[in-house]
Amino acid sequence: MNKEVKHDPQEWRVQIGDSLNKARVFKNISLAEVSDYLKLRVNQIKDIEEGRWDSLPDAVFARGFIRNYAQMLEIEEDIQPLLDNALPNSNHLIKRNINVSHRIISNKKLPVWINILILLIIFMVVIFIWQKYSSNRTLKLDEAQLEQEITAPALQVGDINTKVIPLIENTASEVYDESSEISDNILYINAKYRTYLHVTDSSNKVLINQIVPGGSRHQFNGLPPYRIKIGYAIGSTVELNGKAYDVKANTNSKVANLTVP
């Protein structure tokens, strides 16, 4: 007779963390990039990958962080089934609370309409909490000055000319004049928000690989085509030889990957 083998939730957490670590290393993504994407500290990312989830918020939010991490690494379909085992209490948390409330009301023999009203109130409270959490997270992503401390990856710049130009909003009387710098194959990238920026040219030379400040303009003079990755691409622009390229069309989950021309 076969007996079902039950694993401790901690074993599933270690398995999930190991899968996330291997996928991250395989894709050559730094802990700092993950930290910037999830808005968690680097040491919290390490705890996730090592199965130590006590530093995360409660189980409902922990599921969200793990799911977003797996989505970033494109292994969400592999991780999702394991989350129910790693966080067994969170999957049925809402349902269990509703059942408990229903039993209490039934024992007191309250009218049916009161039962329905209480269930609706519980449902609305859950939706309100979730919307508030989602809204706060979106606002944090849109802030130009990120308050969270992160460890930036080591700067690796090739021997090709690169230049950072402060980005200021133009007025009718203040228009940036690039005529003195026009040259073939010059690439300009404007980063609206603080973001990770990685650029290589056709010879695979790394022109930049670092976190750049919001409101900064970057100039590169290399050999096209350029391969560009912008970790938080909202509002960013890319220009080559005076031609603007559509960053938004090449953006997935706020990360842009494009090759120009």
C-alpha positions in Angstrom: 0.0 0.0 0.0 1.5 3.4 -1.1 1.7 6.1 1.4 1.5 9.8 0.4 4.8 11.6 1.2 4.2 14.9 2.8 7.0 17.5 2.6 7.6 20.3 5.1 6.8 23.7 3.5 10.4 24.7 4.2 11.5 22.0 1.8 9.3 23.5 -1.0 10.7 26.9 -0.2 14.3 25.7 -0.6 13.3 24.0 -3.9 11.6 27.2 -5.2 14.6 29.4 -4.1 17.0 27.0 -5.8 15.0 27.2 -9.1 14.9 31.0 -9.0 18.7 31.2 -8.3 19.6 28.8 -11.2 17.3 30.7 -13.6 18.8 34.0 -12.5 22.4 32.9 -12.9 21.6 31.2 -16.3 20.1 34.5 -17.6 23.1 36.5 -16.2 20.9 38.8 -14.1 22.4 40.3 -11.0 20.9 40.5 -7.5 20.8 44.3 -7.9 18.6 44.0 -11.0 16.2 41.7 -9.2 16.2 44.1 -6.2 15.4 47.1 -8.4 12.6 45.1 -10.1 10.9 43.7 -7.0 11.7 46.7 -4.8 13.2 44.4 -2.1 16.6 44.6 -0.5 19.4 42.5 -1.9 19.6 40.5 1.3 15.9 39.7 1.0 16.5 38.4 -2.5 19.2 36.2 -1.1 16.9 34.9 1.6 14.3 34.0 -1.1 16.8 32.0 -3.1 18.0 30.3 0.1 14.5 29.4 1.3 14.6 31.8 4.2 11.3 33.6 3.8 10.8 34.9 7.3 12.1 38.4 6.2 9.2 38.8 3.7 5.8 40.3 4.6 2.9 38.0 5.4 2.0 35.0 3.2 -0.3 36.8 0.8 2.3 39.4 -0.1 5.1 36.8 -0.1 3.2 34.9 -2.9 3.1 38.1 -4.9 6.9 38.7 -4.6 7.7 35.1 -5.5 5.3 35.1 -8.5 6.7 38.4 -9.8 10.3 37.1 -9.4 9.3 34.0 -11.4 7.6 36.1 -14.0 10.8 38.2 -14.4 12.8 35.0 -15.0 10.1 33.6 -17.3 9.6 30.4 -15.1 6.2 31.3 -13.6 4.6 28.2 -14.9 7.2 26.0 -13.1 7.0 27.9 -9.8 3.3 28.5 -9.4 2.3 24.9 -8.6 5.0 24.8 -5.9 3.7 27.9 -4.1 0.7 26.1 -2.7 3.0 23.7 -1.0 5.5 26.3 0.2 2.8 28.6 1.6 -0.1 26.2 2.3 -1.9 28.5 4.7 -2.2 31.5 2.2 -3.9 29.6 -0.6 -7.1 29.1 1.3 -6.9 32.0 3.7 -9.9 34.0 2.4 -12.0 30.9 2.0 -11.3 29.7 5.5 -12.2 33.1 7.0 -15.5 33.1 5.1 -16.3 29.6 6.3 -15.6 30.5 10.0 -17.7 33.6 9.8 -20.5 31.6 8.2 -20.4 29.0 11.0 -20.6 31.6 13.7 -23.5 33.3 12.1 -25.3 30.0 11.5 -24.9 29.0 15.2 -26.7 32.2 16.2 -29.4 31.7 13.6 -29.2 35.1 12.1 -31.3 36.1 9.1 -30.0 35.1 5.6 -29.6 38.7 4.5 -27.2 39.3 7.3 -25.1 36.3 6.2 -25.0 37.7 2.7 -24.1 41.2 3.9 -21.2 40.0 6.1 -19.8 37.9 3.2 -20.0 41.0 0.9 -18.2 43.1 3.5 -15.4 40.5 3.8 -15.1 40.4 0.0 -15.0 44.2 -0.3 -12.3 44.5 2.4 -10.1 41.9 0.7 -10.4 43.8 -2.6 -9.7 47.1 -0.9 -6.5 45.8 0.7 -5.3 44.3 -2.5 -6.0 47.4 -4.5 -4.2 49.6 -1.9 -1.2 47.3 -2.0 -1.1 47.3 -5.9 -1.5 51.1 -5.9 1.4 51.6 -3.5 3.7 49.4 -5.4 2.9 51.2 -8.7 3.6 54.6 -7.1 7.0 53.3 -5.8 7.9 52.2 -9.3 7.0 55.6 -10.7 9.0 57.7 -8.2 12.0 59.4 -9.8 14.0 59.1 -6.6 13.9 55.6 -5.3 14.2 55.6 -1.5 15.3 52.0 -1.2 19.0 51.2 -0.9 20.3 48.9 -3.6 23.7 47.6 -4.5 24.5 48.6 -8.1 26.3 46.1 -10.3 30.0 46.8 -11.1 30.4 49.3 -13.9 31.9 47.7 -17.1 32.5 50.2 -19.8 34.4 49.5 -23.0 37.0 51.7 -24.5 34.5 53.3 -26.8 33.6 57.0 -26.2 30.6 57.3 -23.8 29.2 60.5 -22.4 26.5 61.4 -19.9 24.6 64.6 -20.5 22.2 66.1 -17.8 18.6 65.8 -19.1 16.5 69.0 -18.6 13.0 69.7 -19.9 13.2 72.1 -22.8 11.2 75.3 -23.0 10.4 77.4 -26.0 13.5 79.5 -25.4 15.7 76.7 -24.1 16.2 73.9 -26.7 19.2 71.6 -26.5 21.4 72.0 -29.5 23.1 68.8 -30.7 24.4 70.3 -34.0 27.9 70.4 -32.6 27.9 66.8 -31.7 26.2 65.3 -34.8 28.2 62.3 -36.1 27.4 58.9 -37.7 26.4 56.1 -35.4 25.9 58.2 -32.2 23.4 56.7 -29.9 21.4 58.8 -27.3 19.4 57.3 -24.5 17.3 59.4 -22.2 16.4 57.7 -18.8 13.3 59.4 -17.3 13.6 57.3 -14.1 16.4 55.7 -12.2 17.0 52.4 -14.0 19.4 49.7 -15.0 21.0 50.3 -18.4 23.0 47.8 -20.5 24.3 48.6 -24.0 26.6 46.7 -26.3 27.6 47.3 -29.9 28.1 45.0 -32.9 31.5 43.9 -31.6 29.9 42.8 -28.3 31.7 45.5 -26.4 29.9 46.6 -23.2 29.4 50.3 -23.4 27.6 50.6 -20.1 26.3 48.2 -17.5 25.0 50.0 -14.4 22.2 51.8 -12.6 21.8 55.3 -14.0 20.0 58.2 -12.3 16.6 59.5 -13.3 16.6 62.4 -15.7 19.9 61.5 -17.3 21.0 61.5 -20.9 23.6 59.1 -22.2 25.7 59.3 -25.4 27.5 56.4 -27.1 29.7 56.3 -30.2 30.3 52.7 -31.2 29.6 50.3 -34.0 25.9 49.6 -34.7 23.7 47.7 -34.3 23.4 48.5 -30.6 21.7 46.1 -28.3 20.0 47.9 -25.5 18.4 46.8 -22.2 16.5 49.3 -20.0 15.4 47.8 -16.7 12.7 50.4 -16.0 11.9 51.8 -19.5 8.8 53.9 -18.8 9.3 57.4 -20.3 12.8 56.5 -21.7 13.7 57.4 -25.3 16.3 56.1 -27.7 17.7 58.0 -30.7 20.3 57.1 -33.4 21.5 59.5 -36.0 18.5 61.8 -35.3 16.0 59.0 -35.6 13.8 58.0 -32.6 13.0 54.4 -31.9 9.9 53.1 -30.2 10.9 52.0 -26.7 7.4 51.2 -25.6 6.8 48.7 -28.4 9.8 46.8 -27.2 8.9 46.8 -23.5 7.6 43.8 -21.6 6.8 44.2 -17.9 8.5 47.6 -17.8 11.8 46.1 -19.2 12.8 47.2 -22.7 15.0 45.1 -25.0 15.7 46.4 -28.4 18.3 46.5 -31.2 19.0 49.6 -33.3 19.0 50.2 -36.1 
